[in-house]
Structures are given as structure tokens and as C-alpha cells.
Amino acid sequence: MFSGSVKIGASLSFLVLIVAYLYKRHADEILQERLRDVLSGLLRAEKKISLESKRVAVGFGACEDIFTNGLNLLHHLNLTSPQEAVHQDLVNTPEELAQLFAFFFESGAAAERYVANASLFEEIVKAGMKGEGYQWAIGGNAAVIARRLAMEGFDVLLGARMGQNALDTISDSVKVIGNSIPRSDIHLIMEYKTNDQWGKFTSPRANRLVLHNDKVNPFLDGMEEFLDKVLTFKPSLLVIGGLQMMDNFPDDKGVRFERLEKLSQFLQKLPRSTLIHFEMASFTEFSLLTEIIHKVIYYCDSLGANEQELPNILQVVQGKNVTLVSDQRPRVATVLDQIRKLYAALGDTSQMNGRRPLTRIHIHTLAFQAILTHPDSAWKNSMSATAKAALTAHRHTCGDHDIDAAKARLIMDGSFALSSQEPKEDINDSSTKNRIYVNNQRPVSCWEESGLLPAHVCVAPVLVCTQILKTAGGGDNISGAGLVLQI
């Protein structure tokens, strides 16, 4: 009797395992089918619009990036995991580096910080180049965006000063304005993967901490010559980036703000026929970001940012302090609410007083891309641009133009609320007006919004790369790819 019960129990357990296995396999097949459908839909959307080559000017700065495994670098520096993750505005000691790395590592947030101790920075660079696995590439927001635009067939004017090694890697379709220097400044990219562990800290997603001891780019060296050339070049678009190099840079004479004032005066004189895009980055200095908003962003038509940078600039626009770390996987509804608030604050023409209203906002996150434009603005092809941005996110991080569905996953849900402020609706009610259900065959969701400012909004899921080659430069490539179809 007892023996028979044991046999029945074992049979039932085996049956449960079989059913669970079959259910999981069926669920995996459904997910893979959805992924393939989304990929096909994004590729169709991207190809719907043919690229039309335009002139684009991009400033400021370039550098030489060294990509290295962050945990290996810390090991070579004999740095162990700290007891507490502590934010640092800049780095002076190895202990501060360990605390800073832990701070962003445990939240999976991208960041860039100045290493004030030059000898320490040299030591960090040497440690980053020990053993195998490190890579070299031309870097800097402007140079990376310029490279992306050139790859797309655009005629590019780049404002940057760099060494000959970096200059030799620049495409012939990119004209560099700025005297060469003996050696480009080095930026060290400490990368890490999802679920990497360092002591008691675990990374929730792949990302990087960028360190530099840059002495050229923080002062926008060569800006005057570049801006003079912009006037004769007559670009369709001017892209401004790299201003985060000024963040917490030692400057007791106010030179940084003087440089921003000179840039601001130029932007105000530029004809409206030339669109202006500003690419956000990681800022911690409230006074600097406030100055950039008033002197630069007020005179831009477009803004690009990631999920960390969007709440940061929104906080400062609203008169609040900077946000060091935000949700690394925000809901679509949360991001849409933040975009609307920023759009309302910077896009109201009645408050311009000579400024340019913000008519385009592109937010790139790990899970999705979102582009908002004013319906009557010069920006076009939002649907295809959002698709191209989503595909570029995968292509860059996986390091391959051809997308392999086996190296991708979708983490964006099959539906999303339009606002986190709206009353919750029945998720099974497809008639609700507050929720968008993603069509896998046509995965870019676009709609019109009315209100204080009319808006056209598009959201596309990202095929998240599961075999990451690199994360640094992702935002610049994504923003550049989104812009090429919209001018």
C-alpha cells in the first residue's frame, strides 16, 4: 500500500515536471515568435524612408576611449569592494574611486566623472590596459555622433581637437575643424555586465563608469574657429554635445561660464533654418546644468537624453536639485509623463522671449525609444526614426549591423499606459483609451496628443542585446541615428 502511494506520487511529480517543461517551451516559442515579428516590423519601418544626405555640424570635442572590464581594473588596482557606496563629484583617491564605482554599479546607471588627481588617473589607465580584453576607439560625444552621421552618408563638420592617431580614424566625409594636439585626451570606460558582482554589490544591468582627466575639452578649445565655419558650411542641423566635460572641472576664474555665454550668443544668431539639437549627458553640478539650460538648451530645437538624464534635467528646469540616480528601467508611462512636463516647460512659445521652443525630444532607454515632436515643426518621419533608433541600440551594443534574434530579448511589455497619472484601467480591456497595445507586426506605436501644446509621439521596443560588446557611445549612436531620418 505504502509502496503504491510512493509510485503514484513519483509519477505525479514526473508528470508535473513534464507539463512544466512543455509549458515553458511553449512560452519560449511564443516569446521568440514575438521577437521575430517585432524585428521584422522594425526593419520594415526603418526602410520605409530613404535617407537624404544633408550637411550636419557637430561640436564639441573628441578623445581616445579605452574600454576595459571595470571589475578587472579594480582588481589590478588592488581595490576591494567598499562597505558603503558613496557618490563623489570627482575622484581624488583610490578609495573615492571604489565608492563611486559601487554607487553607480549597484544601480546600473551610466556616469562620467573627472579624476582631479592626474597621477592617479595615469595609474588607472595603466591598470585598465593590463591583460587582454581592453579596446581602443575614438570617443567623445561629438566625434561619435559625427562618425554615426558619416556612416549614414551625411556630410559632417566636426569641431574637435585631437591627436594624429584619432584623426587617422576619421572618415573622409567628416571635416575636422580644430588644430591637432600631440595626444588626444584619454577617457577610460569601466564597463560591467548584468548581474556582475563586486563584494555585496550586484549590477542590475550592463553599463559603464567613464573617468577622465581631460584638460582640452572642458574649455571647448577651438570653438570660435568651428563656429565661424558653421556659418559658411550652412548645415541643416547643428548638434551640440560634450558639455558635461565642464562638470565639476576646477575653474576658479569663471572661464567655463564665459565659454557658454559665447556659445549662447552664436546660437541666438544662427538662422532658424538650421535646426539645433542638444545631447544630454551625466551632470551633477546644479549651477553648471542651470547655466547650460539658460544659455544653450533655451536656443535648441531638439533634446536627446537617456532614462537617467531626463529626470535630471526636468528636476533642474523645475528649480529642484540634480538627480544622481533614477530608475534604470522606468515604465513607459513614467517616461511619457516626464517628457510632457519637459515639453510644456521648454516648448511654450509664449514664454520664449527670443528663445527657440523645444519641438523635439528623443529619450532612449534600455527597453524602448520614445520621440515626441511638435506636429507643425520641421521634424519629420518620427515613426521610421524611432524604429531606426531602436535597431541602432541593438546594433551598437552587439557590435553588428545584422541583427541576430538569438542574441536579443524584449523587456518592454506588450502594452503600456499613456500616463502613470491616469486612473488604472482593466489591462484586459482593449477598448481603453489610456493604454496602447503593441502590434508586433507594426511595433512602433504613434499617436497625436492635444493640450497646452500639441504633440506627435512614437514609442518603439528595443531588441536588447544579450551578448554585449560595449555600452559606451550607445546614446550618441542612437541619437545620431534618430536624427538622420528627421531632417
C-alpha positions in Angstrom: 0.0 0.0 0.0 2.8 2.4 1.0 4.9 1.3 -2.0 2.0 2.0 -4.3 1.5 5.5 -2.9 5.1 6.3 -3.4 4.9 5.2 -7.0 1.8 7.3 -7.6 3.5 10.3 -6.0 6.6 9.8 -8.1 4.5 9.5 -11.3 2.6 12.7 -10.4 5.8 14.6 -9.8 7.2 13.4 -13.1 4.0 14.4 -14.8 4.2 17.9 -13.2 7.8 18.3 -14.5 6.8 17.2 -18.0 3.8 19.7 -18.0 6.1 22.5 -16.7 8.7 21.8 -19.3 6.2 21.8 -22.1 4.6 24.9 -20.8 8.0 26.7 -20.6 8.9 25.5 -24.1 5.6 26.8 -25.5 6.0 30.1 -23.7 9.6 30.4 -25.0 8.3 29.7 -28.5 5.7 32.5 -28.2 8.3 34.9 -27.0 10.7 34.1 -29.8 7.8 34.4 -32.3 7.0 37.9 -30.9 10.7 38.9 -31.0 11.0 37.8 -34.7 7.8 39.7 -35.6 9.0 42.9 -33.8 12.4 42.7 -35.5 10.7 42.3 -39.0 8.4 45.2 -38.2 11.2 47.5 -37.1 13.3 46.7 -40.2 10.3 47.5 -42.4 9.7 50.7 -40.6 13.3 51.7 -40.9 13.4 51.0 -44.6 10.2 52.9 -45.3 12.1 56.2 -45.6 15.1 56.6 -47.9 17.9 58.6 -46.4 18.5 62.0 -48.0 22.1 63.2 -47.4 22.3 66.5 -45.6 25.0 68.7 -44.1 25.4 68.5 -40.3 27.8 70.3 -38.0 28.7 68.6 -34.7 30.6 70.1 -31.7 32.4 69.7 -29.3 35.4 67.6 -28.6 36.9 64.2 -29.1 39.1 61.9 -27.2 40.6 58.4 -27.2 38.4 55.9 -25.4 39.9 52.9 -23.7 37.2 50.2 -23.0 38.0 47.8 -20.2 36.3 45.5 -17.7 35.6 47.6 -14.7 36.0 44.8 -12.2 39.3 43.6 -13.7 40.6 47.2 -13.5 39.7 47.4 -9.8 41.4 44.1 -9.2 44.6 45.4 -10.8 44.4 48.5 -8.6 44.1 46.2 -5.6 40.8 47.8 -4.7 38.2 45.7 -2.8 34.5 46.4 -2.6 33.8 49.2 0.0 31.4 48.8 2.9 29.3 51.6 1.6 28.6 53.0 -1.9 29.2 56.8 -1.8 28.7 59.3 -4.6 31.7 61.5 -5.4 31.5 64.7 -7.5 35.1 64.0 -8.6 37.8 61.5 -7.8 41.0 62.3 -5.8 41.9 58.9 -4.2 41.6 55.2 -5.0 39.1 54.9 -2.1 36.9 57.5 -3.7 37.0 55.6 -7.0 35.9 52.4 -5.3 33.0 54.2 -3.5 31.9 56.0 -6.7 32.0 52.8 -8.8 30.0 50.9 -6.3 27.4 53.8 -6.2 26.6 53.6 -9.9 27.4 49.9 -10.2 24.6 48.9 -7.8 22.0 51.0 -9.7 23.2 50.1 -13.2 23.4 53.8 -14.1 25.8 55.3 -16.6 28.0 58.1 -15.3 31.1 60.2 -16.2 33.4 61.8 -13.6 36.6 63.9 -13.6 39.6 62.5 -11.9 41.3 65.5 -10.3 44.4 63.6 -9.3 46.4 63.4 -12.6 48.9 60.8 -11.4 46.1 58.6 -10.1 44.4 58.8 -13.5 47.6 57.6 -15.2 47.7 54.7 -12.8 44.1 53.9 -13.5 44.7 53.9 -17.3 47.7 51.6 -16.9 45.6 49.2 -14.8 42.9 49.3 -17.4 45.3 48.2 -20.1 46.7 45.2 -18.2 45.9 41.8 -19.6 43.6 41.1 -22.5 40.2 42.5 -23.2 40.7 46.2 -23.4 39.8 48.0 -26.6 40.7 51.4 -28.1 38.3 53.7 -30.1 37.8 57.3 -31.0 35.5 58.8 -28.4 33.8 62.0 -27.2 30.1 62.8 -27.9 30.7 65.0 -30.9 33.2 62.6 -32.6 30.9 59.6 -32.0 27.8 61.3 -33.3 29.9 62.6 -36.3 31.0 59.1 -37.0 27.5 57.8 -37.0 26.2 60.6 -39.3 29.1 59.9 -41.7 28.2 56.2 -41.7 24.7 57.1 -42.7 26.1 59.1 -45.7 25.9 62.6 -44.3 28.4 65.4 -45.0 29.7 66.3 -41.5 31.6 69.3 -40.0 33.2 68.3 -36.6 34.5 70.7 -34.1 37.3 68.9 -32.1 40.9 68.9 -31.2 42.6 65.5 -31.2 45.9 63.7 -31.8 47.0 62.2 -35.1 46.1 58.7 -34.1 42.4 59.7 -33.7 42.5 61.9 -36.8 43.6 58.9 -38.9 40.4 57.1 -38.0 38.1 59.9 -39.1 36.0 59.3 -42.3 36.8 61.4 -45.3 33.2 62.7 -45.2 34.0 64.3 -41.8 35.9 67.6 -42.0 37.6 68.3 -38.6 37.8 71.9 -37.5 40.4 72.4 -34.8 44.2 72.3 -34.6 45.7 68.9 -33.8 47.3 68.3 -30.5 50.3 66.0 -29.6 48.0 63.4 -28.0 44.2 63.1 -27.6 42.9 63.2 -24.1 42.1 59.7 -22.8 38.7 58.7 -21.4 38.6 55.3 -19.6 35.4 53.3 -19.8 34.9 50.9 -16.9 32.2 48.5 -18.3 30.3 45.8 -16.5 27.6 43.3 -17.3 24.2 42.5 -16.0 24.4 40.6 -12.7 28.1 41.2 -12.2 29.1 41.0 -8.6 31.6 43.1 -6.6 31.5 42.3 -2.9 28.0 42.8 -1.7 27.0 44.8 -4.8 25.3 43.4 -7.9 24.7 45.3 -11.1 21.1 45.2 -12.3 22.0 45.9 -15.9 25.1 46.4 -18.2 26.5 49.9 -18.1 29.7 51.8 -17.5 31.5 54.5 -15.5 33.6 56.9 -17.6 36.7 58.5 -16.0 38.8 61.3 -17.4 41.5 63.9 -16.6 40.7 66.0 -19.7 42.4 69.4 -20.0 41.2 70.3 -23.5 37.5 69.5 -24.0 36.2 71.2 -20.8 37.0 74.7 -22.3 35.6 74.0 -25.7 39.0 74.6 -27.3 38.7 75.6 -30.9 35.1 76.7 -30.6 35.5 80.1 -32.3 37.1 78.6 -35.4 34.4 75.9 -35.6 31.5 78.3 -35.2 32.9 80.5 -37.9 33.0 77.5 -40.3 29.4 76.6 -39.3 28.2 79.9 -40.8 29.8 79.2 -44.2 29.0 75.4 -44.1 25.3 76.2 -43.7 24.2 72.9 -42.2 20.7 71.7 -41.9 21.4 70.7 -38.4 23.9 71.7 -35.6 24.4 69.1 -32.9 25.8 70.3 -29.5 27.3 67.8 -27.0 30.2 67.2 -24.7 29.4 70.0 -22.3 29.4 67.5 -19.4 33.2 67.7 -19.6 32.8 71.0 -17.7 31.0 69.3 -14.8 33.0 69.8 -11.6 36.1 70.8 -13.6 38.3 73.1 -11.4 37.7 76.6 -12.7 38.2 79.5 -10.2 38.1 82.2 -12.9 34.7 81.5 -14.4 36.1 80.6 -17.8 33.5 77.8 -18.3 30.6 80.1 -18.0 32.3 82.7 -20.3 32.6 79.9 -22.9 29.0 79.0 -22.5 28.0 82.7 -22.9 30.0 82.9 -26.2 28.3 79.7 -27.5 24.9 81.1 -26.5 25.4 84.3 -28.4 26.3 82.3 -31.5 23.2 80.1 -31.2 21.0 83.1 -30.9 22.4 84.5 -34.2 22.1 81.2 -36.1 19.2 81.3 -38.7 16.1 79.3 -37.8 16.6 77.3 -41.0 19.4 75.5 -39.2 17.9 73.2 -36.6 19.8 72.7 -33.3 20.0 69.5 -31.2 21.5 69.3 -27.7 22.7 65.9 -26.4 22.4 65.5 -22.7 24.9 63.6 -20.5 25.6 62.9 -16.8 25.7 66.1 -14.8 26.0 66.6 -11.0 26.8 70.3 -10.7 23.5 72.2 -10.3 24.9 75.6 -11.3 26.5 74.3 -14.5 23.4 72.5 -15.6 21.3 75.5 -14.9 23.7 77.6 -16.9 23.5 75.2 -19.8 19.7 75.2 -19.8 19.6 79.0 -19.9 22.4 79.6 -22.3 22.2 76.6 -24.6 19.1 74.5 -24.3 16.8 77.6 -24.5 18.2 78.1 -28.0 17.8 74.5 -29.2 15.0 72.8 -31.2 15.7 69.3 -30.0 17.0 67.4 -27.0 18.3 63.8 -26.6 18.7 62.1 -23.3 18.5 58.7 -21.6 16.4 57.5 -18.7 18.8 58.9 -16.1 19.3 62.3 -17.8 15.7 63.0 -18.5 14.6 63.3 -14.8 17.8 65.1 -14.0 17.2 68.0 -16.5 13.5 68.0 -15.6 14.3 68.5 -11.9 16.6 71.4 -12.6 14.1 73.0 -15.1 11.6 72.9 -12.2 14.1 74.6 -9.9 14.9 71.4 -7.9 18.3 69.8 -7.3 20.0 67.4 -9.7 19.1 63.7 -9.6 22.1 61.5 -9.4 20.4 58.1 -10.0 17.0 57.3 -11.4 15.0 54.2 -12.1 17.2 52.2 -14.6 14.2 50.5 -16.1 11.3 53.1 -15.9 7.8 52.3 -17.2 6.9 53.8 -20.5 4.1 55.8 -18.8 6.6 57.4 -16.3 8.9 58.5 -19.1 6.0 59.9 -21.2 4.9 61.9 -18.2 8.4 63.3 -17.8 8.6 64.1 -21.5 5.3 66.0 -21.4 6.4 68.1 -18.4 9.7 69.0 -20.1 8.0 69.8 -23.3 5.5 72.0 -21.5 8.3 73.9 -19.8 10.6 74.4 -22.8 8.2 74.3 -25.7 5.8 77.1 -24.8 6.3 79.8 -27.5 4.5 82.4 -25.4 7.4 82.2 -22.9 10.2 82.3 -25.4 11.4 86.0 -25.5 13.7 85.3 -28.4 14.4 81.7 -27.4 13.7 78.7 -29.6 10.8 76.5 -28.5 11.8 72.9 -27.9 10.0 71.0 -30.7 11.6 67.5 -30.4 12.6 65.3 -27.5 14.2 61.9 -28.0 14.5 59.6 -25.0 16.5 56.4 -25.3 16.1 53.7 -22.6 17.3 50.1 -22.4 13.8 48.8 -23.1 12.3 51.3 -25.6 12.8 54.5 -27.6 10.4 57.5 -27.4 10.3 60.5 -29.7 8.0 63.5 -29.3 7.7 66.2 -31.9 5.5 69.3 -32.4 3.2 68.4 -35.4 3.9 71.8 -37.1 7.7 71.6 -36.7 10.3 70.8 -39.3 10.9 67.3 -37.8 9.6 64.5 -40.0 9.4 60.7 -40.2 9.1 60.1 -36.5 7.8 56.5 -36.9 10.8 55.4 -39.0 13.2 57.4 -36.9 12.0 55.7 -33.7 12.4 52.3 -35.4 15.9 53.2 -36.6 16.9 54.4 -33.1 15.7 51.1 -31.6 17.6 49.0 -34.1 20.7 51.1 -33.7 20.6 50.5 -29.9 21.0 46.7 -30.6 23.5 47.1 -33.4 25.8 49.2 -31.4 25.8 47.2 -28.2 26.1 43.9 -30.0 28.7 45.3 -32.5 27.0 44.0 -35.6 24.8 45.7 -38.2 22.9 42.4 -38.9 20.6 41.6 -36.0 20.5 38.0 -34.8 17.3 37.3 -32.9 19.1 34.7 -30.9 21.2 37.5 -29.4 18.2 39.6 -28.4 15.4 39.8 -25.9 12.4 42.1 -25.4 11.9 43.6 -21.9 9.2 46.1 -22.9 5.7 44.8 -22.2 3.2 44.1 -24.9 1.1 47.1 -23.7 1.7 50.3 -21.8 -0.3 53.1 -20.2 -0.1 56.5 -21.7 0.3 58.1 -18.3 1.0 57.0 -14.8 -1.3 59.8 -13.6 -4.4 58.3 -15.3 -6.8 56.0 -13.3 -5.8 52.4 -13.7 -7.8 50.6 -16.4 -8.5 47.0 -16.9 -5.4 45.6 -18.7 -7.7 43.1 -20.5 -9.9 45.8 -21.9 -8.6 46.6 -25.4 -11.0 49.4 -25.8 -9.4 51.6 -23.1 -8.1 54.9 -24.3 -5.4 55.1 -21.7 -3.4 52.1 -22.9 -1.5 51.2 -26.0 -1.4 47.6 -27.2 1.8 47.0 -29.2 1.2 45.4 -32.6 4.1 43.0 -33.1 3.9 43.3 -36.9 3.9 47.1 -36.6 5.7 47.6 -33.3 6.2 51.4 -33.5 3.2 52.9 -31.7 2.5 56.5 -32.7 -0.4 58.9 -31.7 -1.3 62.5 -31.5 -1.9 64.4 -28.3 -3.7 67.7 -27.7 -3.5 70.0 -24.7 -1.5 73.1 -23.9 1.0 72.0 -26.7 0.0 69.6 -29.4 2.4 66.7 -29.8 3.1 63.7 -32.0 4.6 60.8 -30.0 6.1 57.5 -31.1 7.4 54.6 -29.0 9.3 51.5 -30.2 10.5 48.5 -28.3 14.3 47.8 -28.3 15.7 44.4 -29.1 18.0 44.3 -26.1 21.4 42.7 -26.9 22.2 39.7 -24.8 25.8 39.4 -25.9 27.1 42.9 -25.3 30.3 44.1 -26.9 30.1 47.7 -25.5 27.7 50.1 -23.9 29.7 53.4 -24.1 28.7 55.6 -27.1 25.3 53.9 -27.3 23.3 57.1 -26.6 25.3 59.1 -29.1 24.9 56.5 -31.8 21.2 56.1 -31.1 20.6 59.9 -31.1 22.5 60.3 -34.3 20.6 57.5 -36.0 17.3 59.0 -34.9 18.2 62.4 -36.3 19.2 61.3 -39.8 15.6 60.5 -40.8 14.1 63.6 -39.2 15.9 66.5 -41.0 
